[in-house]
Amino acid sequence: MNIRQAKDYISHSVKIYLKKDEFGDYKIPVVRQRPIFLVGAPGIGKTAIMEQIAEELGIALVSYSMTHHTRQSALGLPFITKKEYDGKAYDVSEYTMSEIIASVYETMEASGSKEGILFLDEINCVSETLAPSMLQFLQYKVFGKHQVPEGWVVVTAGNPPEYNKSVREFDVVTLDRLKVLSVEADYQTWKEYAVERKIHNAILNFLELKKEYFYHIETTAEGRKYVTARGWEDLSQIITMYEEDELKVDENLVGQYLRSEKIVKEFCAYYDLYNKYKNDYKINEILAGRYEDTVITKAGNAEFDERLSLLGMLLDKVQNDIQDAIVTSDYLSELMAPLKAVKTADSVLEALYKQAELRDVIIEKQQKANALSKTEKYKHKKIKQFLENASRQIAAENADGNEAAFECARNMFNEEVAAMKNNVSVVSEEIKNLFGFVSKAFEQGNEMLILVTELTVNKYSSRFISMFGSDEYHKYNELLMISERQNDMKEQIKNLEIPTYSNGITELTK
């Protein structure tokens, strides 16, 4: 299965394990909650999907790499205590609490979340001294004498033996206590994640042309060559930072993230072309509708790689602007709740300060639970920033009384709403101009199909179109659907084996 399918399966399993009966007890007892064992090559996103699941389900996450643990740290340190049996005193060895179990309790205490996921990575690379204890843990969720708290689901992960010399293959007895999911690298699945995370467009365009380079491992006389999803994501971030500081992106830099000379050379060659296309076509002018006929001619006569790169750059700009608009809309929608609470408070100014402090508490708790996405964190910080700015503005204007103070905050909110609406209009115009350009430049090519598909599958653009509409999207989506149905009908007619006459017209009986 691919990583998205694995994510869905794990998410469903966690939700089922956390189901309770009418008395508040978990329907599936701990001993029957089989831990999930996610097996896949390194760098395909196993850890990333655990973070996403925790964020989406609103539960905590504690992650550990088992390669770092000895028997003592996992099970706890031995100590001697005195106990009495039948009136006689004995020295008995016991164990301190496992570092792993202690981390779960600490996370519960700090975040306030009583349910979560304990994610143990590299589970099949445990030390020799710890290996015998894993069978007990996988069945009973116990390290030493201490059990994983109820409400915490155990998910494990590891690499296949061919990728890691430290791997210990589990025997049947151990595997029979696990739900095993084998995951393979899949570019199309990763692309959805990559677009949302704003992976550099040069990387996405390159991988559209060279999908076989998304995940690549080979053994040569010079050693093992590898390129992973993690490598592409890290490379994206460093390229973005280099571009901000106007530093040169070269093979030496790229080679630190992609460990294959061939792929490094090809990507760097494409990256230079990408920047040339960016300068030649002037993306912002196309999306503003200020392009010359020569640009349309140039795009229409371009080779496939260039056409695909141009479309990718245009889509990247539009989808980034769409995402920003949706995030702003979500922020303003959530901001309404604290503002309504402030309106009815005894002191508007004091209530604004308290609401701002509350955002810090929310951020801190979700961070300690490891369940705070980058987008959610941004939204909470924007709300806090607005509340603090409103407080300062009220103080500066020396607003007299609660009504005047709230009116000041309301005016600030309305200004942001107006700015958001204006931005939505700009983005809507970009979408309109994008469709117009693609229609003129590529006419009946597959580029229009790619454009409609990308806007449909991207969660931000599909939400934007649903919320604010797009006549051009609906027009071309309907035309493509009609075209697809016509092609299906032609294929069906062909399969009917109806006689065709010499003039090419097919006669159909009534």
C-alpha positions, -999 to +999 in steps of 0.1 A: +000+000+000+011+036-003+016+060+026-018+076+023-035+042+025-014+034+055-023+067+071-061+061+066-058+025+080-039+036+111-063+065+117-093+041+115-076+016+138-068+043+164-104+056+163-117+020+168-093+013+196-104+044+214-141+036+212-158+033+246-190+015+258-218+031+278-198+028+310-167+046+296-146+014+292-127+008+260-146-017+238-114-035+228-093-044+258-057-034+259-045-070+254-065-073+222-054-039+208-027-052+184+001-027+179+005-016+143+038-024+126+045+000+097+072-015+075+088+006+047+120+020+032+136+049+050+125+085+043+091+077+028+072+097+055+063+071+083+070+096+111+052+125+092+019+106+089+019+099+127+021+136+133-007+142+108-029+116+124-024+130+159-032+165+146-064+154+128-077+133+157-069+159+183-049+134+205-013+134+218+017+118+203+049+105+219+076+094+196+107+073+203+134+058+182+142+024+198+177+023+184+186+048+212+174+026+240+191+001+262+173-024+284+178+000+314+163+030+298+133+011+283+125-011+313+138+011+341+167+008+365+167-020+391+167-012+428+164-032+460+134-028+483+123-046+514+091-066+515+076-089+542+061-123+535+047-145+563+063-122+589+098-124+573+116-095+557+131-100+522+152-079+499+133-077+465+145-062+433+121-038+415+125-014+387+121+024+383+096+036+357+106+032+321+117+064+304+092+057+276+062+052+299+073+082+320+073+104+288+037+093+281+026+104+316+045+137+313+028+144+280-006+137+295+002+160+324+015+189+303-010+187+275-041+177+294-047+150+267-056+116+282-055+098+249-028+095+223-004+075+202+029+060+214+050+057+183+081+035+185+103+038+154+130+013+144+113-013+165+131-041+147+165-026+156+163-029+193+195-038+212+202-075+219+195-070+257+161-054+250+149-078+224+135-105+248+113-079+265+096-067+232+073-097+230+058-089+264+055-053+255+038-059+221+011-081+237+006-064+271+019-029+265+042-033+295+078-022+300+092-037+332+063-034+357+047-003+342+020-004+315+012+021+288-018+040+301-053+031+288-063+053+259-028+052+243-025+032+211+009+017+202+021+021+166+055+009+156+076+012+125+108-002+110+128-007+078+130-039+058+163-058+063+177-048+029+179-011+041+193-015+075+220-040+087+208-036+123+174-051+116+163-082+135+137-101+117+107-108+139+097-144+144+061-157+138+053-155+176+061-117+175+045-110+142+013-128+153+009-100+179+011-072+153-010-057+125+017-055+098+014-028+071+039-028+042+043+006+027+059+015-007+071+049-019+045+065-041+051+099-058+014+108-065+005+103-028+035+123-016+027+151-041-005+159-023+014+163+009+042+183-009+018+208-024+002+215+010+037+219+026+047+242-003+076+221-015+096+241-040+079+241-074+112+233-092+113+200-073+077+192-080+080+201-117+112+180-120+096+150-104+066+153-127+090+147-155+112+122-137+089+103-113+114+074-111+137+097-092+113+104-064+126+074-044+158+058-057+182+034-041+209+015-059+241-003-049+272+005-070+309-003-069+313+031-051+287+023-025+250+028-020+233+057-038+200+069-025+173+096-029+144+098-005+112+118+001+129+132+032+158+143+011+135+162-014+117+179+014+148+191+032+163+202-002+132+223-008+136+242+024+173+249+019+167+261-018+140+284-005+163+299+020+192+302-005+169+320-029+158+345-002+195+354+004+202+353-034+228+325-029+237+301-057+221+267-057+248+243-071+256+206-073+276+208-040+245+220-022+221+196-038+244+167-033+242+171+004+205+161+002+204+138-029+230+111-027+231+102-063+255+121-087+233+113-117+201+127-101+220+157-087+233+167-121+199+163-138+181+182-111+206+211-112+204+212-150+166+214-147+168+240-119+187+263-142+161+258-170+133+264-144+147+298-135+151+306-172+114+297-179+105+319-149+123+349-163+111+343-199+074+340-191+070+364-162+044+344-143+029+374-124+021+392-156+004+362-171-018+358-139-026+395-140-037+392-176-010+415-190+008+391-214+016+397-251+005+375-280+041+365-284+040+348-250+011+327-261+029+317-293+061+309-274+042+287-249+021+270-276+053+261-296+073+250-266+084+214-261+064+192-236+089+197-207+087+234-211+050+235-213+046+213-182+071+234-163+053+266-172+019+252-162+035+240-129+049+275-121+015+291-129-003+266-107+022+269-079+017+307-077-021+304-079-024+275-054-001+293-029-023+324-031-054+303-028-040+286+003-031+319+019-066+332+012-082+301+028-060+302+059-068+339+063-105+331+060-102+304+086-083+327+109-110+354+107-138+328+112-121+316+144-114+351+156-151+358+158-155+336+189-131+354+212-144+388+199-180+378+208-167+367+243-150+401+247-181+420+237-201+408+268-172+411+293-172+435+322-140+451+308-133+448+270-097+457+274-090+432+301-109+405+282-088+411+251-056+405+272-070+373+287-081+360+253-046+367+239-030+348+269-055+319+262-040+315+227-006+309+243-021+282+265-037+265+235-004+266+215+016+253+245-007+224+252-010+213+216+028+216+212+033+194+243+009+169+228+028+170+195-005+177+179-001+212+165+003+216+127+021+245+112-011+259+098-029+257+131+000+273+149+000+302+124-038+307+129-035+308+167-006+333+165-025+355+141-055+356+165-032+365+194-015+392+173-049+407+164-061+407+201-028+423+212-030+449+184-066+457+193-056+462+230-029+486+220-052+505+196-078+509+223-053+522+248-038+546+222-072+560+213-081+562+250-115+547+241-140+557+267-161+528+280-167+493+269-189+502+239-162+525+224-135+500+231-154+472+214-163+494+185-125+500+180-119+462+179-148+457+156-136+483+131-102+466+131-119+432+124-140+447+096-109+462+080-093+427+079-124+412+065-125+438+037-088+431+030-096+394+028-124+400+004-102+421-018-076+394-018-102+368-027-111+390-057-075+392-068-071+354-065-103+348-084-090+370-112-058+350-112-078+318-117-098+334-145-066+346-162-049+313-158-077+295-176-077+321-203-040+317-209-041+279-209-070+279-233-053+303-257-017+289-255-024+251-254-059+249-270-068+212-271-037+199-253-037+180-221-027+211-201-063+221-195-071+186-181-040+189-158-051+223-147-087+212-138-075+180-121-049+199-100-075+224-088-100+196-081-077+174-060-060+202-040-080+207-008-074+244-006-083+252-043-114+229-041-125+247-009-119+281-025-139+273-056-167+258-034-168+290-012-162+317-037-170+301-071-152+301-104-172+303-137-141+293-157-134+262-136-170+250-139-170+257-176-139+237-184-147+210-159-180+204-176-165+205-211-139+179-201-165+157-185-186+159-217-155+151-238-147+121-215-183+108-218-181+111-256-149+092-257-165+065-235-195+063-258-172+061-289-154+032-273-187+015-264-200+019-300-168+005-313-172-026-291-208-031-304-193-041-338-220-021-358-212-022-395-196+010-408-202+020-445-177+034-469-185+070-462-176+065-426-211+071-413-225+045-389-262+036-394-281+029-362-315+014-361-343+030-341 
